[in-house]
Amino acid sequence: MTELVTRNYWWSGITKEVGKYMKGCNICQRMKNRTEAPVGKLMANKIPKKMWTHLVVDFITKLPLVVGKNAILVVCNRLSKMVHFVATTEKTTVEGLARLFRDNV
C-alpha cells in the first residue's frame, strides 16, 4: 500500500503514517494478504477398537488435604468413557504415577 501512495505523493514520515492508517482501516485489515497457509479441514480422532487401548489421563489438583491426599488422578477410557479416580498427592513423581496406574487401573 505504501508503494501505491509513494507513486504520486511524498512527505517526511509517509511510511509511518500509511502504516498507521492501514492498521486502523477495517477494509485494509479484511483485504490484506495472509502469509500463513490456509487451515485444513478438522479431522475426527479414530474410534478405538478395543477397551483400554486409548486413554485420557489428567490430574485434579489444589484440593483440600484429606487423609494426606490433595489431588486426584483421573484415567478415562476413550471407547467406553469408563473412568477411574485415584487419590494421590500433588508431589507424585513419574515413578509414583506409574505405580498408581499399574495398581489401580
NUMIPA-801224 format. One line per 3 residues: for each residue x, y, z of C-alpha. Coordinates in steps of 0.5 Angstrom, whole numbers, always signed. Example, Ala and Ser with C-alpha at 12.3 -4.5 7.8 and 13.67 -1.06 7.14 Angstrom:
2
+25/-9/+16; +27/-2/+14
This chain:
105
+0/+0/+0; +6/+5/+2; +8/+4/-5
+2/+6/-9; +2/+12/-4; +9/+14/-6
+8/+14/-13; +4/+20/-13; +6/+23/-6
+12/+24/-2; +13/+27/+5; +17/+26/+11
+14/+20/+15; +10/+18/+10; +11/+10/+11
+10/+11/+19; +3/+15/+17; +1/+10/+12
+2/+4/+16; -2/+7/+22; -8/+9/+17
-8/+2/+15; -8/-1/+22; -14/+3/+23
-17/+2/+17; -23/-4/+17; -23/-5/+10
-15/-6/+9; -15/-11/+15; -20/-15/+12
-17/-15/+5; -9/-16/+6; -6/-22/+4
-5/-27/+9; +2/-30/+10; +0/-37/+13
-2/-43/+9; -10/-44/+10; -12/-48/+15
-14/-55/+13; -21/-59/+15; -22/-61/+22
-21/-69/+22; -24/-73/+28; -20/-78/+32
-20/-85/+30; -25/-89/+34; -21/-94/+39
-23/-102/+37; -21/-105/+44; -22/-103/+51
-17/-99/+55; -12/-98/+49; -13/-91/+48
-13/-87/+55; -14/-80/+57; -10/-78/+64
-11/-72/+68; -10/-69/+75; -15/-65/+79
-10/-61/+84; -11/-56/+89; -16/-60/+93
-16/-59/+101; -12/-64/+105; -16/-71/+107
-12/-77/+109; -6/-74/+107; -8/-73/+99
-9/-67/+96; -10/-69/+89; -14/-74/+84
-11/-78/+78; -17/-79/+73; -16/-84/+68
-21/-85/+63; -22/-90/+57; -24/-86/+51
-28/-92/+48; -33/-93/+54; -32/-87/+58
-31/-91/+64; -27/-87/+69; -22/-89/+75
-21/-84/+80; -15/-85/+84; -13/-81/+91
-6/-78/+91; -1/-72/+92; +1/-66/+88
+8/-68/+89; +7/-75/+86; +13/-77/+82
+14/-80/+75; +15/-87/+78; +10/-86/+83
+5/-84/+78; +7/-91/+74; +6/-95/+81
-1/-91/+82; -3/-93/+74; -1/-100/+75
-4/-102/+82; -11/-98/+80; -13/-98/+73
